Amino acid sequence: MSPDNTTTRFLLPESRIPTTWYNIAADLPKPVPPMLHPVTREPVTPGDLEPLFAPQVIEQEFSTDAEIDIPGAVIDVYRQWRPSPLVRARRLERALDTPARVYFKYEGVSAAGSHKPNTAIPQAYYNKVAGTKTLMTETGAGQWGSSLAMACAYFDLACEIYMVKVSYDQKPYRRGLMETFGAKVTASPSGSTEAGRAALAADPDATGSLGLAISEAVEAAVGSGGSAKYALGSVLNHVLLHQTVVGQEAIAQLELADDYPDILIGAAGGGSNFAGLVLPFLRDRLRGGRAVRTIAVEPSSCPSLTRGTYEYDFGDTAGLTPLAKMHTLGHDFVPPSIHAGGLRYHGMAPIVSALVDLEYTEPRAVPQTACFEAGVTFARNEGIVPAPESTHAVRVAIDEALHCKETGEEKTILFSLSGHGNFDMQAYLDYFAGVLRD
């Protein structure tokens, strides 16, 4: 039965949590180019990744199976917030006076406040099963770090996090959340790794970057003698795989709404949030179903998709990681200190990069002041303060809805609201004070 014209929230019961993750590698018209070993430049083998990842994580990274079972222990934790709501942004529609139907998939209902636990939980679980004692990682704005810290608390693992220094200073409450979950948080660049010491020697006032924080976390994990492993919150195939619970739920919820998107929008830093929403919809297109326009939104100050080159590059600053074929600004690129710290990465996920190269996805770059303007408009109509990263998707959703107002088209727009901004209010204070610059 179709919903009435006042329904706002489209909810699924816990029994509808997806039981498999979707792997787009099974359906792409050509394979994503393999990662290359940083020394030999030959394709990486599963054995090459053993110092970094748990065995089942490595297996998923190389898998071409279309569906991969979600462990029961992971689903049990997902039940704390999944399925997340699909919301019709009716008040925003009225404020924009648009004929478009605007929906958002809200991932800020997780305990950590973002989409990141969708992959943090399985990564922590697989490492616990494998006997890992400590997980090392990096974080920018802190959404990933707080999610992995929470996951490690659930599975009784130690957690050590290198947090990009500019975000470490800008976002003390994110740091406090990680420490509440039991994690050790270190500002990056730090004096505890060779990569960090080299960066500080070159610039004692270095604000850091995600690439450098990755170098520090990888170095610490590899140097642990096997007791620690590394966990990554974006970019790699297994991370995007875990996020597909978002899009799978959205498809089922739009069926409840008797609707289907014409346009899908997601913020893209490393690519996991965007991919989590979009990949299950692209499955339908790749299998001969309905086409949908997809837009990956990035900051104009770190425009890997719109201004980077599509080539092999390191995932970190020090060149410790494998090289991946991706859109990149160069692994030594240090972006400006924007508040959307989760989008300050020099490269893009190989899968998302391939989708842009194959013209399945349209990239778009937007400046931060326009994003915060959109975030405030959204908050004053829908009551949720978006994370700075999420304001990028909000900006383009509003732009597309206003375009529909100009053309009179009644299109359906769906975007991912990847997290709330309750720990990011300094960014909004800076916006209101006129401190933010493009």
C-alpha positions as CSV (number, residue, x, y, z in Angstrom):
1,M,0.0,0.0,0.0
2,S,1.4,3.4,-0.9
3,P,2.0,5.9,2.0
4,D,-0.2,8.9,2.4
5,N,1.2,12.4,1.5
6,T,2.2,13.2,5.1
7,T,4.5,10.3,5.8
8,T,8.0,11.6,6.8
9,R,9.9,8.6,8.2
10,F,10.2,5.3,6.5
11,L,11.3,2.6,8.9
12,L,12.3,-1.0,8.7
13,P,12.1,-3.5,11.6
14,E,15.3,-5.1,12.9
15,S,14.4,-8.3,11.0
16,R,15.1,-6.3,7.8
17,I,18.8,-5.6,8.6
18,P,20.7,-6.9,5.5
19,T,22.3,-10.3,6.1
20,T,24.9,-9.9,3.3
21,W,27.1,-7.1,2.0
22,Y,27.0,-6.3,-1.7
23,N,30.3,-6.5,-3.6
24,I,30.2,-4.4,-6.8
25,A,33.4,-6.1,-8.0
26,A,31.2,-8.9,-9.2
27,D,29.2,-6.7,-11.6
28,L,31.7,-4.0,-12.9
29,P,32.2,-4.2,-16.7
30,K,35.9,-4.4,-16.1
31,P,37.9,-5.1,-12.9
32,V,39.3,-2.4,-10.7
33,P,43.1,-2.3,-11.3
34,P,44.9,-4.2,-8.6
35,M,47.0,-2.6,-5.9
36,L,50.8,-2.7,-6.4
37,H,53.4,-3.6,-3.9
38,P,55.3,-0.4,-2.7
39,V,58.7,-2.0,-3.4
40,T,58.3,-4.5,-6.3
41,R,55.4,-2.6,-8.0
42,E,53.9,-6.1,-8.7
43,P,50.3,-6.8,-7.9
44,V,49.7,-7.2,-4.2
45,T,49.0,-10.7,-3.0
46,P,46.9,-11.6,0.1
47,G,50.2,-12.6,1.8
48,D,51.5,-9.1,1.4
49,L,48.7,-7.7,3.5
50,E,49.1,-10.1,6.4
51,P,51.2,-7.8,8.5
52,L,48.3,-5.2,8.4
53,F,45.0,-6.9,8.3
54,A,43.1,-9.9,9.8
55,P,42.7,-12.9,7.4
56,Q,39.0,-12.5,6.8
57,V,39.5,-8.8,6.0
58,I,42.1,-9.7,3.5
59,E,39.8,-12.3,1.9
60,Q,37.1,-9.7,1.5
61,E,39.5,-7.2,0.0
62,F,40.2,-9.6,-2.9
63,S,36.8,-11.2,-3.2
64,T,34.7,-11.0,-6.4
65,D,31.7,-12.7,-4.8
66,A,28.6,-10.6,-5.3
67,E,27.2,-11.3,-1.8
68,I,29.3,-11.8,1.4
69,D,27.6,-13.0,4.6
70,I,27.5,-10.7,7.5
71,P,28.4,-12.6,10.7
72,G,25.7,-13.0,13.3
73,A,27.9,-11.2,16.0
74,V,28.1,-8.2,13.7
75,I,24.4,-8.1,13.0
76,D,23.8,-8.3,16.8
77,V,25.7,-5.0,17.2
78,Y,24.1,-3.5,14.1
79,R,20.8,-3.9,15.9
80,Q,21.7,-1.0,18.2
81,W,20.9,1.5,15.4
82,R,20.1,-0.4,12.2
83,P,18.1,-0.1,10.1
84,S,18.7,3.6,10.1
85,P,15.8,5.8,9.1
86,L,15.0,7.1,5.6
87,V,13.4,10.6,6.0
88,R,11.4,12.6,3.5
89,A,12.7,16.2,4.0
90,R,9.2,17.8,3.6
91,R,10.0,20.9,5.5
92,L,13.1,21.5,3.4
93,E,11.1,20.9,0.3
94,R,8.5,23.6,1.3
95,A,11.3,26.1,2.2
96,L,12.9,25.6,-1.2
97,D,9.5,25.7,-2.9
98,T,10.6,22.8,-5.1
99,P,8.6,20.2,-6.9
100,A,11.4,17.7,-6.2
101,R,10.9,15.0,-3.6
102,V,14.0,15.1,-1.3
103,Y,14.9,12.2,1.0
104,F,17.9,11.6,3.2
105,K,19.3,8.4,4.7
106,Y,20.3,9.3,8.2
107,E,23.4,7.6,9.6
108,G,23.8,9.9,12.5
109,V,21.7,7.6,14.7
110,S,24.6,5.3,15.4
111,A,26.1,5.4,18.8
112,A,29.2,7.1,17.4
113,G,27.1,9.5,15.3
114,S,28.0,8.6,11.8
115,H,28.1,5.8,9.2
116,K,31.6,4.7,10.2
117,P,30.6,1.9,12.7
118,N,29.2,0.0,9.7
119,T,32.8,-1.1,9.0
120,A,34.4,-0.5,12.4
121,I,32.2,-3.3,13.9
122,P,33.1,-6.1,11.4
123,Q,36.8,-5.1,11.4
124,A,37.0,-5.3,15.1
125,Y,35.1,-8.6,15.1
126,Y,37.4,-10.2,12.5
127,N,40.5,-9.1,14.4
128,K,39.2,-10.4,17.7
129,V,38.5,-13.8,16.1
130,A,42.1,-13.7,14.7
131,G,43.6,-13.1,18.1
132,T,44.7,-9.5,17.5
133,K,45.3,-7.5,20.7
134,T,45.4,-3.9,19.5
135,L,44.1,-2.0,16.5
136,M,45.9,1.0,15.1
137,T,44.3,3.6,12.9
138,E,44.2,7.2,11.9
139,T,41.4,9.7,11.9
140,G,40.7,13.1,10.5
141,A,37.6,14.8,12.0
142,G,37.2,11.9,14.5
143,Q,34.2,10.1,13.1
144,W,36.2,7.0,12.2
145,G,38.4,7.1,15.3
146,S,35.4,7.3,17.6
147,S,33.7,4.5,15.7
148,L,36.7,2.2,15.9
149,A,37.3,3.0,19.5
150,M,33.7,2.1,20.2
151,A,34.0,-1.2,18.2
152,C,37.2,-2.1,20.1
153,A,35.4,-1.5,23.4
154,Y,32.7,-3.9,22.3
155,F,35.2,-6.6,21.4
156,D,37.7,-6.0,24.2
157,L,40.6,-4.8,22.0
158,A,43.0,-2.0,22.7
159,C,42.8,0.9,20.3
160,E,45.5,3.5,19.3
161,I,44.6,6.4,17.1
162,Y,46.7,9.0,15.3
163,M,44.5,12.0,14.9
164,V,45.4,14.7,12.3
165,K,46.7,17.6,14.4
166,V,44.5,20.3,13.0
167,S,41.4,18.2,13.9
168,Y,43.0,17.2,17.3
169,D,43.1,20.9,18.1
170,Q,39.8,21.9,16.4
171,K,37.6,19.0,17.8
172,P,38.5,18.2,21.4
173,Y,35.1,16.6,22.0
174,R,35.7,14.0,19.3
175,R,38.9,13.2,21.0
176,G,37.1,13.0,24.3
177,L,34.6,10.6,22.8
178,M,37.4,8.3,21.6
179,E,39.1,8.4,25.1
180,T,35.7,7.7,26.7
181,F,35.6,4.4,24.7
182,G,39.1,3.6,25.9
183,A,41.3,4.6,23.0
184,K,44.7,6.2,23.2
185,V,44.7,9.3,20.9
186,T,47.9,10.9,19.6
187,A,48.2,14.1,17.5
188,S,49.7,13.5,14.1
189,P,52.5,14.3,13.2
190,S,53.8,12.8,16.4
191,G,57.3,12.1,17.8
192,S,56.5,8.4,18.2
193,T,57.1,7.2,14.7
194,E,59.8,7.8,12.0
195,A,57.2,9.2,9.7
196,G,56.0,11.7,12.3
197,R,59.4,12.8,13.3
198,A,60.4,13.4,9.7
199,A,57.3,15.6,9.2
200,L,58.1,17.6,12.3
201,A,61.7,18.0,11.3
202,A,60.6,19.4,8.0
203,D,57.9,21.7,9.6
204,P,57.6,21.9,13.4
205,D,54.2,23.6,13.0
206,A,52.8,20.9,10.5
207,T,49.1,20.6,10.8
208,G,49.1,17.1,9.5
209,S,47.1,15.2,6.9
210,L,45.2,11.9,6.7
211,G,48.0,10.5,4.5
212,L,50.6,11.2,7.2
213,A,48.4,9.9,10.0
214,I,48.0,6.7,7.9
215,S,51.8,6.4,7.7
216,E,52.1,6.6,11.4
217,A,49.4,4.1,12.2
218,V,50.8,1.6,9.6
219,E,54.3,2.0,10.9
220,A,53.1,1.4,14.5
221,A,51.1,-1.7,13.5
222,V,53.9,-3.3,11.4
223,G,56.4,-2.6,14.2
224,S,54.3,-4.2,16.9
225,G,55.7,-7.7,16.3
226,G,52.3,-9.1,15.3
227,S,50.3,-8.1,18.4
228,A,48.7,-5.2,16.6
229,K,46.9,-4.8,13.2
230,Y,45.8,-1.8,11.2
231,A,42.2,-0.8,10.5
232,L,41.1,1.6,7.7
233,G,37.9,3.6,7.7
234,S,37.6,4.3,4.0
235,V,39.1,3.8,0.5
236,L,39.8,0.0,0.4
237,N,37.3,-2.5,-1.1
238,H,36.4,-4.2,2.1
239,V,35.5,-0.9,3.7
240,L,33.1,0.1,0.9
241,L,31.7,-3.4,1.0
242,H,30.7,-3.1,4.7
243,Q,29.0,0.2,4.0
244,T,26.5,-1.3,1.5
245,V,24.0,-2.0,4.3
246,V,23.1,1.7,3.9
247,G,22.0,1.5,0.2
248,Q,20.4,-1.9,0.6
249,E,18.2,-0.5,3.4
250,A,17.4,2.6,1.4
251,I,16.1,0.5,-1.6
252,A,13.7,-1.3,0.7
253,Q,12.6,1.9,2.4
254,L,11.9,3.7,-0.9
255,E,9.7,0.7,-1.8
256,L,7.7,1.6,1.3
257,A,7.5,5.2,0.0
258,D,6.5,3.9,-3.5
259,D,9.4,5.9,-4.9
260,Y,12.8,5.5,-6.6
261,P,15.6,8.1,-6.9
262,D,16.5,10.0,-10.0
263,I,19.5,11.4,-8.3
264,L,21.8,10.0,-5.6
265,I,24.2,12.2,-3.7
266,G,26.9,11.5,-1.2
267,A,29.9,13.4,0.3
268,A,33.2,11.8,-0.8
269,G,36.5,12.0,1.0
270,G,37.9,8.6,0.8
271,G,34.7,7.2,-0.8
272,S,33.0,4.9,1.8
273,N,30.0,7.0,2.6
274,F,29.2,7.7,-1.0
275,A,29.7,4.1,-2.0
276,G,27.6,2.7,0.8
277,L,24.6,4.5,-0.5
278,V,25.2,4.3,-4.2
279,L,26.7,0.8,-4.9
280,P,23.5,-1.2,-4.2
281,F,21.5,1.1,-6.6
282,L,24.3,0.8,-9.3
283,R,23.9,-3.0,-9.0
284,D,20.4,-2.7,-10.5
285,R,21.8,-0.5,-13.3
286,L,24.7,-2.9,-14.0
287,R,22.3,-5.8,-14.2
288,G,20.2,-4.1,-16.8
289,G,17.8,-2.3,-14.5
290,R,16.9,1.3,-14.0
291,A,19.6,3.9,-14.3
292,V,20.2,6.6,-11.7
293,R,22.3,9.7,-11.7
294,T,25.0,9.6,-9.0
295,I,27.0,12.6,-7.7
296,A,30.1,12.4,-5.5
297,V,30.6,15.7,-3.7
298,E,34.1,16.7,-2.5
299,P,35.5,20.0,-1.0
300,S,36.9,22.4,-3.6
301,S,40.0,22.7,-1.4
302,C,40.8,18.9,-1.7
303,P,39.4,18.0,-5.1
304,S,40.9,14.6,-5.9
305,L,38.0,13.6,-8.3
306,T,37.6,16.9,-10.1
307,R,41.2,18.1,-10.3
308,G,43.4,15.1,-9.5
309,T,44.9,12.6,-11.9
310,Y,43.8,9.0,-12.3
311,E,47.0,7.1,-11.7
312,Y,48.7,4.8,-9.2
313,D,49.7,6.5,-6.0
314,F,50.5,5.6,-2.4
315,G,47.7,5.7,0.1
316,D,49.9,7.4,2.7
317,T,52.5,10.2,2.8
318,A,55.6,8.1,3.6
319,G,55.0,5.5,0.9
320,L,54.5,2.6,3.3
321,T,51.2,1.4,1.8
322,P,50.5,-0.4,-1.5
323,L,49.9,1.8,-4.5
324,A,46.3,2.0,-5.7
325,K,44.9,3.2,-9.0
326,M,42.9,6.2,-8.0
327,H,42.1,9.8,-8.5
328,T,44.8,11.6,-6.5
329,L,46.3,15.0,-5.8
330,G,49.6,13.3,-4.9
331,H,50.4,11.5,-1.6
332,D,52.4,14.4,-0.3
333,F,49.6,16.9,-0.8
334,V,48.6,18.7,2.4
335,P,45.1,20.2,2.1
336,P,44.0,23.4,3.8
337,S,42.7,23.1,7.4
338,I,39.0,23.0,6.5
339,H,36.5,21.9,9.2
340,A,35.4,18.9,7.1
341,G,38.4,16.9,8.3
342,G,37.0,13.6,7.1
343,L,37.3,14.9,3.5
344,R,40.9,16.0,3.7
345,Y,42.4,13.0,1.9
346,H,44.6,13.2,-1.1
347,G,43.1,10.3,-3.0
348,M,39.8,8.5,-3.6
349,A,38.7,4.9,-3.3
350,P,39.8,2.8,-6.3
351,I,36.1,1.6,-6.8
352,V,34.8,5.2,-6.7
353,S,37.6,6.3,-9.0
354,A,36.8,3.6,-11.4
355,L,33.1,4.6,-11.4
356,V,34.0,8.1,-12.3
357,D,36.4,6.8,-15.0
358,L,33.6,4.6,-16.4
359,E,31.2,7.6,-16.3
360,Y,28.8,5.9,-13.8
361,T,29.4,8.7,-11.3
362,E,29.6,12.5,-11.7
363,P,32.1,14.3,-9.4
364,R,31.4,17.8,-8.1
365,A,33.5,20.1,-5.9
366,V,32.0,22.7,-3.6
367,P,33.5,25.4,-1.2
368,Q,33.1,25.1,2.5
369,T,31.2,28.4,3.1
370,A,28.5,27.4,0.7
371,C,28.3,24.0,2.4
372,F,27.8,25.5,5.8
373,E,25.1,27.8,4.4
374,A,23.3,24.7,3.2
375,G,23.9,23.0,6.6
376,V,22.2,25.9,8.4
377,T,19.3,25.9,6.0
378,F,18.9,22.1,6.5
379,A,19.1,22.4,10.3
380,R,16.6,25.2,10.5
381,N,14.1,23.1,8.6
382,E,14.8,19.5,9.5
383,G,16.2,20.0,13.0
384,I,19.4,18.1,12.5
385,V,22.8,19.8,12.5
386,P,24.8,18.0,9.8
387,A,28.5,17.1,10.2
388,P,30.7,19.4,8.1
389,E,31.3,16.5,5.8
390,S,27.6,15.9,5.3
391,T,27.0,19.5,4.5
392,H,28.6,18.9,1.1
393,A,25.9,16.4,0.2
394,V,23.2,18.8,1.6
395,R,24.6,21.6,-0.6
396,V,24.3,19.6,-3.8
397,A,20.9,18.2,-2.8
398,I,19.6,21.7,-2.3
399,D,21.2,22.9,-5.6
400,E,19.5,20.0,-7.5
401,A,16.2,20.7,-5.8
402,L,16.4,24.4,-6.8
403,H,17.2,23.3,-10.3
404,C,14.0,21.3,-10.3
405,K,12.2,24.4,-9.2
406,E,13.6,26.2,-12.3
407,T,12.6,23.4,-14.7
408,G,9.4,22.3,-13.0
409,E,10.7,18.7,-12.9
410,E,9.4,16.4,-10.1
411,K,12.5,14.5,-9.6
412,T,13.3,12.3,-6.6
413,I,16.6,13.2,-4.8
414,L,18.2,10.9,-2.2
415,F,21.3,11.9,-0.3
416,S,23.3,10.4,2.5
417,L,23.4,12.4,5.8
418,S,26.4,10.5,7.0
419,G,26.6,12.0,10.5
420,H,25.5,14.7,12.9
421,G,27.5,17.8,13.7
422,N,26.9,17.8,17.5
423,F,30.7,17.6,18.1
424,D,31.5,20.1,15.4
425,M,29.8,23.3,16.7
426,Q,33.0,25.3,16.7
427,A,32.9,25.0,12.9
428,Y,29.4,26.5,12.9
429,L,30.5,29.2,15.3
430,D,33.4,30.1,13.0
431,Y,30.9,30.2,10.1
432,F,28.6,32.6,11.9
433,A,31.6,34.7,12.9
434,G,32.7,35.0,9.3
435,V,36.0,33.3,10.1
436,L,35.7,30.5,7.6
437,R,37.3,31.1,4.2
438,D,37.2,29.3,0.9
